Structures are given as structure tokens and as C-alpha cells.
Amino acid sequence: MSMVRKFKAAKLQLTMVGDNHPKGVKHLFNNVSEQVGEEQINLFRSSMESLTKEKVTNIDLIDTQAITIE
């Protein structure tokens, strides 16, 4: 018997701090590509900072896999 893992989904969770959220607030973004890279994540981070005028203090990449037993 063996386990086979297959990519199912990925999400980015940004923690943002600003005048309206001094303790930080978390925002979850779905439908992230399996091949997302560091450059793309940094571009997204800087875009969100520009749009919201808040600072991204943490980024979590949440990867979900489907596991089948064969």
C-alpha cells in the first residue's frame, strides 16, 4: 500500500498592520497557483501595501493536498 499526494489548492494569508488595525488583521486569498514563486508573492505583497496603505507583517502560504491510498 502506498500514499499518492496530489495538489488540491493553495491560499495566501496576509497579516496587515496599519492605523485601522494596530494589532493586525488577517486577509485570506484563495486560488493561488501551485507554481507560485517568491517574486510573485513579493509583488502581491507590495501591491496590497500600496492599495491599503498598511504594512504586511506576515505571509502564510497554505498548501492543501489530496491523498489517495493505493
Predicted model as a PDB file, atoms N, CA, C, CB and O in Angstrom, pLDDT in the B-factor column:
MODEL        1                                                                  
ATOM      1  N   MET A   1       0.830  -1.169   0.000  1.00 82.00           N  
ATOM      2  CA  MET A   1       0.000   0.000   0.000  1.00 82.00           C  
ATOM      3  C   MET A   1       0.888   1.252   0.000  1.00 82.00           C  
ATOM      4  CB  MET A   1      -0.951  -0.013   1.210  1.00 82.00           C  
ATOM      5  O   MET A   1       1.889   1.317   0.714  1.00 82.00           O  
ATOM      6  N   SER A   2       0.504   2.238  -0.810  1.00 91.00           N  
ATOM      7  CA  SER A   2       1.270   3.480  -0.849  1.00 91.00           C  
ATOM      8  C   SER A   2       0.317   4.679  -0.898  1.00 91.00           C  
ATOM      9  CB  SER A   2       2.230   3.494  -2.069  1.00 91.00           C  
ATOM     10  O   SER A   2      -0.836   4.570  -1.316  1.00 91.00           O  
ATOM     11  N   MET A   3       0.843   5.821  -0.458  1.00 91.00           N  
ATOM     12  CA  MET A   3       0.065   7.050  -0.498  1.00 91.00           C  
ATOM     13  C   MET A   3       0.514   7.884  -1.690  1.00 91.00           C  
ATOM     14  CB  MET A   3       0.214   7.848   0.822  1.00 91.00           C  
ATOM     15  O   MET A   3       1.708   8.015  -1.958  1.00 91.00           O  
ATOM     16  N   VAL A   4      -0.445   8.438  -2.390  1.00 93.00           N  
ATOM     17  CA  VAL A   4      -0.155   9.319  -3.512  1.00 93.00           C  
ATOM     18  C   VAL A   4      -0.722  10.693  -3.177  1.00 93.00           C  
ATOM     19  CB  VAL A   4      -0.756   8.762  -4.853  1.00 93.00           C  
ATOM     20  O   VAL A   4      -1.910  10.838  -2.889  1.00 93.00           O  
ATOM     21  N   ARG A   5       0.148  11.700  -3.220  1.00 92.00           N  
ATOM     22  CA  ARG A   5      -0.272  13.075  -2.916  1.00 92.00           C  
ATOM     23  C   ARG A   5      -0.470  13.841  -4.208  1.00 92.00           C  
ATOM     24  CB  ARG A   5       0.766  13.794  -2.016  1.00 92.00           C  
ATOM     25  O   ARG A   5       0.320  13.728  -5.145  1.00 92.00           O  
ATOM     26  N   LYS A   6      -1.546  14.628  -4.242  1.00 94.00           N  
ATOM     27  CA  LYS A   6      -1.832  15.451  -5.413  1.00 94.00           C  
ATOM     28  C   LYS A   6      -2.252  16.838  -4.939  1.00 94.00           C  
ATOM     29  CB  LYS A   6      -2.942  14.804  -6.305  1.00 94.00           C  
ATOM     30  O   LYS A   6      -3.067  16.972  -4.027  1.00 94.00           O  
ATOM     31  N   PHE A   7      -1.688  17.867  -5.566  1.00 94.00           N  
ATOM     32  CA  PHE A   7      -2.034  19.243  -5.231  1.00 94.00           C  
ATOM     33  C   PHE A   7      -3.539  19.449  -5.364  1.00 94.00           C  
ATOM     34  CB  PHE A   7      -1.270  20.233  -6.134  1.00 94.00           C  
ATOM     35  O   PHE A   7      -4.149  19.044  -6.353  1.00 94.00           O  
ATOM     36  N   LYS A   8      -4.121  20.079  -4.363  1.00 95.00           N  
ATOM     37  CA  LYS A   8      -5.554  20.344  -4.383  1.00 95.00           C  
ATOM     38  C   LYS A   8      -5.837  21.849  -4.435  1.00 95.00           C  
ATOM     39  CB  LYS A   8      -6.225  19.721  -3.153  1.00 95.00           C  
ATOM     40  O   LYS A   8      -6.637  22.295  -5.257  1.00 95.00           O  
ATOM     41  N   ALA A   9      -5.191  22.635  -3.569  1.00 96.00           N  
ATOM     42  CA  ALA A   9      -5.437  24.082  -3.518  1.00 96.00           C  
ATOM     43  C   ALA A   9      -4.319  24.772  -2.754  1.00 96.00           C  
ATOM     44  CB  ALA A   9      -6.806  24.390  -2.861  1.00 96.00           C  
ATOM     45  O   ALA A   9      -3.582  24.144  -1.994  1.00 96.00           O  
ATOM     46  N   ALA A  10      -4.208  26.081  -2.971  1.00 96.00           N  
ATOM     47  CA  ALA A  10      -3.271  26.889  -2.200  1.00 96.00           C  
ATOM     48  C   ALA A  10      -3.916  28.238  -1.907  1.00 96.00           C  
ATOM     49  CB  ALA A  10      -1.922  27.068  -2.961  1.00 96.00           C  
ATOM     50  O   ALA A  10      -4.719  28.747  -2.690  1.00 96.00           O  
ATOM     51  N   LYS A  11      -3.545  28.805  -0.757  1.00 97.00           N  
ATOM     52  CA  LYS A  11      -4.070  30.101  -0.321  1.00 97.00           C  
ATOM     53  C   LYS A  11      -2.922  30.910   0.271  1.00 97.00           C  
ATOM     54  CB  LYS A  11      -5.232  29.928   0.721  1.00 97.00           C  
ATOM     55  O   LYS A  11      -1.947  30.352   0.774  1.00 97.00           O  
ATOM     56  N   LEU A  12      -3.053  32.227   0.204  1.00 97.00           N  
ATOM     57  CA  LEU A  12      -2.123  33.125   0.873  1.00 97.00           C  
ATOM     58  C   LEU A  12      -2.883  33.839   1.980  1.00 97.00           C  
ATOM     59  CB  LEU A  12      -1.484  34.145  -0.130  1.00 97.00           C  
ATOM     60  O   LEU A  12      -3.979  34.356   1.763  1.00 97.00           O  
ATOM     61  N   GLN A  13      -2.294  33.862   3.160  1.00 98.00           N  
ATOM     62  CA  GLN A  13      -2.871  34.619   4.273  1.00 98.00           C  
ATOM     63  C   GLN A  13      -1.900  35.725   4.644  1.00 98.00           C  
ATOM     64  CB  GLN A  13      -3.170  33.697   5.504  1.00 98.00           C  
ATOM     65  O   GLN A  13      -0.775  35.459   5.067  1.00 98.00           O  
ATOM     66  N   LEU A  14      -2.342  36.979   4.484  1.00 98.00           N  
ATOM     67  CA  LEU A  14      -1.518  38.133   4.806  1.00 98.00           C  
ATOM     68  C   LEU A  14      -1.961  38.711   6.143  1.00 98.00           C  
ATOM     69  CB  LEU A  14      -1.601  39.201   3.692  1.00 98.00           C  
ATOM     70  O   LEU A  14      -3.158  38.864   6.385  1.00 98.00           O  
ATOM     71  N   THR A  15      -1.016  39.030   7.006  1.00 98.00           N  
ATOM     72  CA  THR A  15      -1.295  39.776   8.226  1.00 98.00           C  
ATOM     73  C   THR A  15      -0.861  41.203   7.961  1.00 98.00           C  
ATOM     74  CB  THR A  15      -0.559  39.163   9.484  1.00 98.00           C  
ATOM     75  O   THR A  15       0.294  41.465   7.627  1.00 98.00           O  
ATOM     76  N   MET A  16      -1.817  42.138   8.117  1.00 98.00           N  
ATOM     77  CA  MET A  16      -1.559  43.535   7.797  1.00 98.00           C  
ATOM     78  C   MET A  16      -1.785  44.416   9.019  1.00 98.00           C  
ATOM     79  CB  MET A  16      -2.450  43.994   6.638  1.00 98.00           C  
ATOM     80  O   MET A  16      -2.733  44.214   9.779  1.00 98.00           O  
ATOM     81  N   VAL A  17      -0.896  45.404   9.201  1.00 98.00           N  
ATOM     82  CA  VAL A  17      -0.958  46.331  10.325  1.00 98.00           C  
ATOM     83  C   VAL A  17      -1.012  47.747   9.778  1.00 98.00           C  
ATOM     84  CB  VAL A  17       0.257  46.146  11.281  1.00 98.00           C  
ATOM     85  O   VAL A  17      -0.293  48.096   8.842  1.00 98.00           O  
ATOM     86  N   GLY A  18      -1.880  48.560  10.381  1.00 95.00           N  
ATOM     87  CA  GLY A  18      -1.994  49.957   9.971  1.00 95.00           C  
ATOM     88  C   GLY A  18      -2.756  50.748  11.010  1.00 95.00           C  
ATOM     89  O   GLY A  18      -3.021  50.257  12.107  1.00 95.00           O  
ATOM     90  N   ASP A  19      -3.106  51.968  10.663  1.00 94.00           N  
ATOM     91  CA  ASP A  19      -3.832  52.837  11.588  1.00 94.00           C  
ATOM     92  C   ASP A  19      -5.165  52.229  12.028  1.00 94.00           C  
ATOM     93  CB  ASP A  19      -4.075  54.190  10.944  1.00 94.00           C  
ATOM     94  O   ASP A  19      -5.541  52.336  13.195  1.00 94.00           O  
ATOM     95  N   ASN A  20      -5.874  51.595  11.099  1.00 90.00           N  
ATOM     96  CA  ASN A  20      -7.171  50.986  11.423  1.00 90.00           C  
ATOM     97  C   ASN A  20      -7.045  49.634  12.112  1.00 90.00           C  
ATOM     98  CB  ASN A  20      -7.986  50.826  10.170  1.00 90.00           C  
ATOM     99  O   ASN A  20      -7.993  49.170  12.744  1.00 90.00           O  
ATOM    100  N   HIS A  21      -5.889  49.005  11.997  1.00 92.00           N  
ATOM    101  CA  HIS A  21      -5.656  47.671  12.567  1.00 92.00           C  
ATOM    102  C   HIS A  21      -4.298  47.641  13.266  1.00 92.00           C  
ATOM    103  CB  HIS A  21      -5.724  46.573  11.460  1.00 92.00           C  
ATOM    104  O   HIS A  21      -3.382  46.979  12.777  1.00 92.00           O  
ATOM    105  N   PRO A  22      -4.138  48.337  14.396  1.00 94.00           N  
ATOM    106  CA  PRO A  22      -2.819  48.403  15.048  1.00 94.00           C  
ATOM    107  C   PRO A  22      -2.313  47.050  15.558  1.00 94.00           C  
ATOM    108  CB  PRO A  22      -2.876  49.373  16.202  1.00 94.00           C  
ATOM    109  O   PRO A  22      -1.105  46.845  15.674  1.00 94.00           O  
ATOM    110  N   LYS A  23      -3.230  46.131  15.861  1.00 95.00           N  
ATOM    111  CA  LYS A  23      -2.817  44.795  16.318  1.00 95.00           C  
ATOM    112  C   LYS A  23      -2.695  43.817  15.166  1.00 95.00           C  
ATOM    113  CB  LYS A  23      -3.806  44.256  17.341  1.00 95.00           C  
ATOM    114  O   LYS A  23      -2.237  42.689  15.350  1.00 95.00           O  
ATOM    115  N   GLY A  24      -3.100  44.241  13.987  1.00 96.00           N  
ATOM    116  CA  GLY A  24      -3.016  43.391  12.803  1.00 96.00           C  
ATOM    117  C   GLY A  24      -4.344  42.737  12.472  1.00 96.00           C  
ATOM    118  O   GLY A  24      -5.149  42.440  13.354  1.00 96.00           O  
ATOM    119  N   VAL A  25      -4.552  42.522  11.203  1.00 97.00           N  
ATOM    120  CA  VAL A  25      -5.741  41.827  10.716  1.00 97.00           C  
ATOM    121  C   VAL A  25      -5.278  40.858   9.631  1.00 97.00           C  
ATOM    122  CB  VAL A  25      -6.832  42.839  10.166  1.00 97.00           C  
ATOM    123  O   VAL A  25      -4.360  41.160   8.869  1.00 97.00           O  
ATOM    124  N   LYS A  26      -5.924  39.685   9.566  1.00 97.00           N  
ATOM    125  CA  LYS A  26      -5.535  38.659   8.600  1.00 97.00           C  
ATOM    126  C   LYS A  26      -6.513  38.666   7.428  1.00 97.00           C  
ATOM    127  CB  LYS A  26      -5.490  37.256   9.268  1.00 97.00           C  
ATOM    128  O   LYS A  26      -7.729  38.740   7.608  1.00 97.00           O  
ATOM    129  N   HIS A  27      -5.948  38.585   6.220  1.00 97.00           N  
ATOM    130  CA  HIS A  27      -6.738  38.517   4.993  1.00 97.00           C  
ATOM    131  C   HIS A  27      -6.331  37.254   4.241  1.00 97.00           C  
ATOM    132  CB  HIS A  27      -6.535  39.799   4.104  1.00 97.00           C  
ATOM    133  O   HIS A  27      -5.144  37.002   4.036  1.00 97.00           O  
ATOM    134  N   LEU A  28      -7.319  36.466   3.833  1.00 97.00           N  
ATOM    135  CA  LEU A  28      -7.074  35.199   3.148  1.00 97.00           C  
ATOM    136  C   LEU A  28      -7.418  35.351   1.665  1.00 97.00           C  
ATOM    137  CB  LEU A  28      -7.905  34.048   3.794  1.00 97.00           C  
ATOM    138  O   LEU A  28      -8.487  35.854   1.319  1.00 97.00           O  
ATOM    139  N   PHE A  29      -6.510  34.915   0.796  1.00 97.00           N  
ATOM    140  CA  PHE A  29      -6.706  34.982  -0.645  1.00 97.00           C  
ATOM    141  C   PHE A  29      -6.630  33.567  -1.213  1.00 97.00           C  
ATOM    142  CB  PHE A  29      -5.647  35.913  -1.315  1.00 97.00           C  
ATOM    143  O   PHE A  29      -5.619  32.881  -1.066  1.00 97.00           O  
ATOM    144  N   ASN A  30      -7.713  33.141  -1.864  1.00 97.00           N  
ATOM    145  CA  ASN A  30      -7.829  31.788  -2.416  1.00 97.00           C  
ATOM    146  C   ASN A  30      -7.316  31.717  -3.849  1.00 97.00           C  
ATOM    147  CB  ASN A  30      -9.280  31.319  -2.364  1.00 97.00           C  
ATOM    148  O   ASN A  30      -6.957  32.729  -4.450  1.00 97.00           O  
ATOM    149  N   ASN A  31      -7.291  30.512  -4.374  1.00 96.00           N  
ATOM    150  CA  ASN A  31      -6.970  30.241  -5.779  1.00 96.00           C  
ATOM    151  C   ASN A  31      -5.549  30.628  -6.166  1.00 96.00           C  
ATOM    152  CB  ASN A  31      -7.934  30.968  -6.664  1.00 96.00           C  
ATOM    153  O   ASN A  31      -5.326  31.162  -7.253  1.00 96.00           O  
ATOM    154  N   VAL A  32      -4.594  30.367  -5.295  1.00 96.00           N  
ATOM    155  CA  VAL A  32      -3.188  30.616  -5.593  1.00 96.00           C  
ATOM    156  C   VAL A  32      -2.648  29.437  -6.408  1.00 96.00           C  
ATOM    157  CB  VAL A  32      -2.358  30.822  -4.276  1.00 96.00           C  
ATOM    158  O   VAL A  32      -2.942  28.281  -6.104  1.00 96.00           O  
ATOM    159  N   SER A  33      -1.878  29.729  -7.417  1.00 94.00           N  
ATOM    160  CA  SER A  33      -1.319  28.703  -8.291  1.00 94.00           C  
ATOM    161  C   SER A  33      -0.350  27.789  -7.536  1.00 94.00           C  
ATOM    162  CB  SER A  33      -0.608  29.354  -9.476  1.00 94.00           C  
ATOM    163  O   SER A  33       0.312  28.209  -6.587  1.00 94.00           O  
ATOM    164  N   GLU A  34      -0.286  26.562  -7.968  1.00 93.00           N  
ATOM    165  CA  GLU A  34       0.647  25.592  -7.376  1.00 93.00           C  
ATOM    166  C   GLU A  34       2.099  26.023  -7.600  1.00 93.00           C  
ATOM    167  CB  GLU A  34       0.414  24.186  -7.974  1.00 93.00           C  
ATOM    168  O   GLU A  34       2.966  25.713  -6.783  1.00 93.00           O  
ATOM    169  N   GLN A  35       2.370  26.730  -8.692  1.00 94.00           N  
ATOM    170  CA  GLN A  35       3.729  27.132  -9.032  1.00 94.00           C  
ATOM    171  C   GLN A  35       4.059  28.562  -8.579  1.00 94.00           C  
ATOM    172  CB  GLN A  35       3.934  27.011 -10.525  1.00 94.00           C  
ATOM    173  O   GLN A  35       4.987  29.163  -9.120  1.00 94.00           O  
ATOM    174  N   VAL A  36       3.339  29.118  -7.618  1.00 95.00           N  
ATOM    175  CA  VAL A  36       3.612  30.487  -7.176  1.00 95.00           C  
ATOM    176  C   VAL A  36       5.042  30.581  -6.647  1.00 95.00           C  
ATOM    177  CB  VAL A  36       2.596  30.929  -6.083  1.00 95.00           C  
ATOM    178  O   VAL A  36       5.516  29.697  -5.934  1.00 95.00           O  
ATOM    179  N   GLY A  37       5.715  31.667  -7.012  1.00 95.00           N  
ATOM    180  CA  GLY A  37       7.110  31.836  -6.615  1.00 95.00           C  
ATOM    181  C   GLY A  37       7.292  33.025  -5.694  1.00 95.00           C  
ATOM    182  O   GLY A  37       6.367  33.801  -5.456  1.00 95.00           O  
ATOM    183  N   GLU A  38       8.504  33.151  -5.184  1.00 96.00           N  
ATOM    184  CA  GLU A  38       8.841  34.221  -4.250  1.00 96.00           C  
ATOM    185  C   GLU A  38       8.621  35.602  -4.874  1.00 96.00           C  
ATOM    186  CB  GLU A  38      10.292  34.079  -3.790  1.00 96.00           C  
ATOM    187  O   GLU A  38       8.104  36.509  -4.221  1.00 96.00           O  
ATOM    188  N   GLU A  39       9.013  35.751  -6.126  1.00 97.00           N  
ATOM    189  CA  GLU A  39       8.860  37.046  -6.806  1.00 97.00           C  
ATOM    190  C   GLU A  39       7.385  37.440  -6.918  1.00 97.00           C  
ATOM    191  CB  GLU A  39       9.498  36.994  -8.211  1.00 97.00           C  
ATOM    192  O   GLU A  39       7.035  38.602  -6.707  1.00 97.00           O  
ATOM    193  N   GLN A  40       6.526  36.482  -7.246  1.00 97.00           N  
ATOM    194  CA  GLN A  40       5.094  36.760  -7.359  1.00 97.00           C  
ATOM    195  C   GLN A  40       4.491  37.125  -6.006  1.00 97.00           C  
ATOM    196  CB  GLN A  40       4.364  35.552  -7.949  1.00 97.00           C  
ATOM    197  O   GLN A  40       3.670  38.037  -5.912  1.00 97.00           O  
ATOM    198  N   ILE A  41       4.899  36.412  -4.962  1.00 97.00           N  
ATOM    199  CA  ILE A  41       4.382  36.707  -3.624  1.00 97.00           C  
ATOM    200  C   ILE A  41       4.826  38.099  -3.188  1.00 97.00           C  
ATOM    201  CB  ILE A  41       4.860  35.644  -2.603  1.00 97.00           C  
ATOM    202  O   ILE A  41       4.031  38.844  -2.616  1.00 97.00           O  
ATOM    203  N   ASN A  42       6.076  38.464  -3.447  1.00 97.00           N  
ATOM    204  CA  ASN A  42       6.561  39.800  -3.086  1.00 97.00           C  
ATOM    205  C   ASN A  42       5.848  40.896  -3.878  1.00 97.00           C  
ATOM    206  CB  ASN A  42       8.070  39.893  -3.317  1.00 97.00           C  
ATOM    207  O   ASN A  42       5.565  41.962  -3.332  1.00 97.00           O  
ATOM    208  N   LEU A  43       5.558  40.651  -5.143  1.00 97.00           N  
ATOM    209  CA  LEU A  43       4.821  41.617  -5.959  1.00 97.00           C  
ATOM    210  C   LEU A  43       3.400  41.790  -5.409  1.00 97.00           C  
ATOM    211  CB  LEU A  43       4.778  41.161  -7.445  1.00 97.00           C  
ATOM    212  O   LEU A  43       2.899  42.912  -5.332  1.00 97.00           O  
ATOM    213  N   PHE A  44       2.756  40.695  -5.029  1.00 97.00           N  
ATOM    214  CA  PHE A  44       1.410  40.752  -4.449  1.00 97.00           C  
ATOM    215  C   PHE A  44       1.440  41.524  -3.130  1.00 97.00           C  
ATOM    216  CB  PHE A  44       0.846  39.323  -4.228  1.00 97.00           C  
ATOM    217  O   PHE A  44       0.571  42.357  -2.875  1.00 97.00           O  
ATOM    218  N   ARG A  45       2.446  41.245  -2.290  1.00 98.00           N  
ATOM    219  CA  ARG A  45       2.593  41.931  -1.004  1.00 98.00           C  
ATOM    220  C   ARG A  45       2.717  43.436  -1.220  1.00 98.00           C  
ATOM    221  CB  ARG A  45       3.824  41.396  -0.236  1.00 98.00           C  
ATOM    222  O   ARG A  45       2.013  44.219  -0.583  1.00 98.00           O  
ATOM    223  N   SER A  46       3.608  43.837  -2.114  1.00 98.00           N  
ATOM    224  CA  SER A  46       3.815  45.272  -2.334  1.00 98.00           C  
ATOM    225  C   SER A  46       2.567  45.924  -2.945  1.00 98.00           C  
ATOM    226  CB  SER A  46       5.034  45.500  -3.251  1.00 98.00           C  
ATOM    227  O   SER A  46       2.274  47.083  -2.651  1.00 98.00           O  
ATOM    228  N   SER A  47       1.838  45.199  -3.782  1.00 97.00           N  
ATOM    229  CA  SER A  47       0.589  45.724  -4.347  1.00 97.00           C  
ATOM    230  C   SER A  47      -0.448  45.945  -3.252  1.00 97.00           C  
ATOM    231  CB  SER A  47       0.032  44.764  -5.415  1.00 97.00           C  
ATOM    232  O   SER A  47      -1.124  46.974  -3.236  1.00 97.00           O  
ATOM    233  N   MET A  48      -0.576  44.993  -2.345  1.00 97.00           N  
ATOM    234  CA  MET A  48      -1.543  45.128  -1.251  1.00 97.00           C  
ATOM    235  C   MET A  48      -1.162  46.284  -0.326  1.00 97.00           C  
ATOM    236  CB  MET A  48      -1.634  43.815  -0.449  1.00 97.00           C  
ATOM    237  O   MET A  48      -2.035  47.008   0.153  1.00 97.00           O  
ATOM    238  N   GLU A  49       0.126  46.457  -0.076  1.00 97.00           N  
ATOM    239  CA  GLU A  49       0.575  47.574   0.757  1.00 97.00           C  
ATOM    240  C   GLU A  49       0.258  48.907   0.081  1.00 97.00           C  
ATOM    241  CB  GLU A  49       2.089  47.466   1.040  1.00 97.00           C  
ATOM    242  O   GLU A  49      -0.145  49.855   0.756  1.00 97.00           O  
ATOM    243  N   SER A  50       0.429  48.995  -1.223  1.00 97.00           N  
ATOM    244  CA  SER A  50       0.121  50.225  -1.956  1.00 97.00           C  
ATOM    245  C   SER A  50      -1.374  50.519  -1.957  1.00 97.00           C  
ATOM    246  CB  SER A  50       0.630  50.128  -3.391  1.00 97.00           C  
ATOM    247  O   SER A  50      -1.785  51.666  -1.784  1.00 97.00           O  
ATOM    248  N   LEU A  51      -2.178  49.494  -2.149  1.00 96.00           N  
ATOM    249  CA  LEU A  51      -3.631  49.674  -2.209  1.00 96.00           C  
ATOM    250  C   LEU A  51      -4.240  50.033  -0.853  1.00 96.00           C  
ATOM    251  CB  LEU A  51      -4.283  48.413  -2.736  1.00 96.00           C  
ATOM    252  O   LEU A  51      -5.164  50.843  -0.784  1.00 96.00           O  
ATOM    253  N   THR A  52      -3.731  49.439   0.217  1.00 95.00           N  
ATOM    254  CA  THR A  52      -4.356  49.609   1.535  1.00 95.00           C  
ATOM    255  C   THR A  52      -3.652  50.618   2.426  1.00 95.00           C  
ATOM    256  CB  THR A  52      -4.405  48.295   2.239  1.00 95.00           C  
ATOM    257  O   THR A  52      -4.214  51.053   3.431  1.00 95.00           O  
ATOM    258  N   LYS A  53      -2.425  50.997   2.071  1.00 95.00           N  
ATOM    259  CA  LYS A  53      -1.588  51.877   2.909  1.00 95.00           C  
ATOM    260  C   LYS A  53      -1.308  51.248   4.276  1.00 95.00           C  
ATOM    261  CB  LYS A  53      -2.271  53.248   3.096  1.00 95.00           C  
ATOM    262  O   LYS A  53      -1.073  51.962   5.250  1.00 95.00           O  
ATOM    263  N   GLU A  54      -1.334  49.917   4.350  1.00 96.00           N  
ATOM    264  CA  GLU A  54      -0.984  49.160   5.545  1.00 96.00           C  
ATOM    265  C   GLU A  54       0.275  48.351   5.260  1.00 96.00           C  
ATOM    266  CB  GLU A  54      -2.155  48.233   5.989  1.00 96.00           C  
ATOM    267  O   GLU A  54       0.654  48.176   4.102  1.00 96.00           O  
ATOM    268  N   LYS A  55       0.914  47.864   6.299  1.00 97.00           N  
ATOM    269  CA  LYS A  55       2.167  47.108   6.194  1.00 97.00           C  
ATOM    270  C   LYS A  55       1.878  45.616   6.369  1.00 97.00           C  
ATOM    271  CB  LYS A  55       3.205  47.596   7.256  1.00 97.00           C  
ATOM    272  O   LYS A  55       1.216  45.217   7.328  1.00 97.00           O  
ATOM    273  N   VAL A  56       2.373  44.801   5.448  1.00 98.00           N  
ATOM    274  CA  VAL A  56       2.255  43.343   5.579  1.00 98.00           C  
ATOM    275  C   VAL A  56       3.364  42.878   6.516  1.00 98.00           C  
ATOM    276  CB  VAL A  56       2.349  42.617   4.173  1.00 98.00           C  
ATOM    277  O   VAL A  56       4.546  43.074   6.232  1.00 98.00           O  
ATOM    278  N   THR A  57       2.981  42.263   7.632  1.00 97.00           N  
ATOM    279  CA  THR A  57       3.964  41.811   8.619  1.00 97.00           C  
ATOM    280  C   THR A  57       4.215  40.315   8.566  1.00 97.00           C  
ATOM    281  CB  THR A  57       3.512  42.189   9.998  1.00 97.00           C  
ATOM    282  O   THR A  57       5.216  39.836   9.099  1.00 97.00           O  
ATOM    283  N   ASN A  58       3.310  39.565   7.924  1.00 97.00           N  
ATOM    284  CA  ASN A  58       3.476  38.115   7.856  1.00 97.00           C  
ATOM    285  C   ASN A  58       2.710  37.579   6.653  1.00 97.00           C  
ATOM    286  CB  ASN A  58       2.991  37.434   9.167  1.00 97.00           C  
ATOM    287  O   ASN A  58       1.633  38.072   6.318  1.00 97.00           O  
ATOM    288  N   ILE A  59       3.281  36.560   6.009  1.00 98.00           N  
ATOM    289  CA  ILE A  59       2.607  35.877   4.901  1.00 98.00           C  
ATOM    290  C   ILE A  59       2.689  34.378   5.157  1.00 98.00           C  
ATOM    291  CB  ILE A  59       3.249  36.252   3.511  1.00 98.00           C  
ATOM    292  O   ILE A  59       3.766  33.836   5.408  1.00 98.00           O  
ATOM    293  N   ASP A  60       1.537  33.716   5.091  1.00 97.00           N  
ATOM    294  CA  ASP A  60       1.485  32.254   5.198  1.00 97.00           C  
ATOM    295  C   ASP A  60       0.976  31.697   3.878  1.00 97.00           C  
ATOM    296  CB  ASP A  60       0.572  31.796   6.391  1.00 97.00           C  
ATOM    297  O   ASP A  60      -0.054  32.139   3.369  1.00 97.00           O  
ATOM    298  N   LEU A  61       1.694  30.727   3.325  1.00 96.00           N  
ATOM    299  CA  LEU A  61       1.247  30.002   2.142  1.00 96.00           C  
ATOM    300  C   LEU A  61       0.667  28.684   2.638  1.00 96.00           C  
ATOM    301  CB  LEU A  61       2.427  29.774   1.103  1.00 96.00           C  
ATOM    302  O   LEU A  61       1.380  27.861   3.214  1.00 96.00           O  
ATOM    303  N   ILE A  62      -0.615  28.490   2.416  1.00 96.00           N  
ATOM    304  CA  ILE A  62      -1.319  27.297   2.893  1.00 96.00           C  
ATOM    305  C   ILE A  62      -1.567  26.388   1.698  1.00 96.00           C  
ATOM    306  CB  ILE A  62      -2.668  27.669   3.609  1.00 96.00           C  
ATOM    307  O   ILE A  62      -2.324  26.736   0.791  1.00 96.00           O  
ATOM    308  N   ASP A  63      -0.931  25.228   1.701  1.00 95.00           N  
ATOM    309  CA  ASP A  63      -0.992  24.279   0.600  1.00 95.00           C  
ATOM    310  C   ASP A  63      -1.804  23.072   1.053  1.00 95.00           C  
ATOM    311  CB  ASP A  63       0.437  23.855   0.134  1.00 95.00           C  
ATOM    312  O   ASP A  63      -1.511  22.461   2.081  1.00 95.00           O  
ATOM    313  N   THR A  64      -2.840  22.732   0.261  1.00 95.00           N  
ATOM    314  CA  THR A  64      -3.679  21.580   0.573  1.00 95.00           C  
ATOM    315  C   THR A  64      -3.433  20.496  -0.469  1.00 95.00           C  
ATOM    316  CB  THR A  64      -5.187  21.977   0.618  1.00 95.00           C  
ATOM    317  O   THR A  64      -3.405  20.767  -1.669  1.00 95.00           O  
ATOM    318  N   GLN A  65      -3.256  19.273   0.001  1.00 95.00           N  
ATOM    319  CA  GLN A  65      -3.037  18.149  -0.908  1.00 95.00           C  
ATOM    320  C   GLN A  65      -4.093  17.083  -0.668  1.00 95.00           C  
ATOM    321  CB  GLN A  65      -1.620  17.558  -0.727  1.00 95.00           C  
ATOM    322  O   GLN A  65      -4.520  16.855   0.464  1.00 95.00           O  
ATOM    323  N   ALA A  66      -4.503  16.443  -1.732  1.00 95.00           N  
ATOM    324  CA  ALA A  66      -5.392  15.282  -1.637  1.00 95.00           C  
ATOM    325  C   ALA A  66      -4.517  14.039  -1.570  1.00 95.00           C  
ATOM    326  CB  ALA A  66      -6.394  15.212  -2.855  1.00 95.00           C  
ATOM    327  O   ALA A  66      -3.567  13.901  -2.341  1.00 95.00           O  
ATOM    328  N   ILE A  67      -4.829  13.156  -0.669  1.00 94.00           N  
ATOM    329  CA  ILE A  67      -4.042  11.921  -0.502  1.00 94.00           C  
ATOM    330  C   ILE A  67      -4.934  10.725  -0.815  1.00 94.00           C  
ATOM    331  CB  ILE A  67      -3.456  11.810   0.952  1.00 94.00           C  
ATOM    332  O   ILE A  67      -6.025  10.579  -0.264  1.00 94.00           O  
ATOM    333  N   THR A  68      -4.447   9.877  -1.709  1.00 94.00           N  
ATOM    334  CA  THR A  68      -5.153   8.627  -2.002  1.00 94.00           C  
ATOM    335  C   THR A  68      -4.262   7.460  -1.627  1.00 94.00           C  
ATOM    336  CB  THR A  68      -5.562   8.546  -3.501  1.00 94.00           C  
ATOM    337  O   THR A  68      -3.040   7.527  -1.754  1.00 94.00           O  
ATOM    338  N   ILE A  69      -4.878   6.408  -1.172  1.00 92.00           N  
ATOM    339  CA  ILE A  69      -4.149   5.190  -0.785  1.00 92.00           C  
ATOM    340  C   ILE A  69      -4.360   4.163  -1.896  1.00 92.00           C  
ATOM    341  CB  ILE A  69      -4.642   4.629   0.621  1.00 92.00           C  
ATOM    342  O   ILE A  69      -5.485   3.828  -2.267  1.00 92.00           O  
ATOM    343  N   GLU A  70      -3.242   3.685  -2.403  1.00 86.00           N  
ATOM    344  CA  GLU A  70      -3.319   2.692  -3.484  1.00 86.00           C  
ATOM    345  C   GLU A  70      -2.762   1.379  -3.025  1.00 86.00           C  
ATOM    346  CB  GLU A  70      -2.571   3.168  -4.728  1.00 86.00           C  
ATOM    347  O   GLU A  70      -2.739   0.416  -3.792  1.00 86.00           O  
TER     348      GLU A  70                                                      
ENDMDL                                                                          
END                                                                             
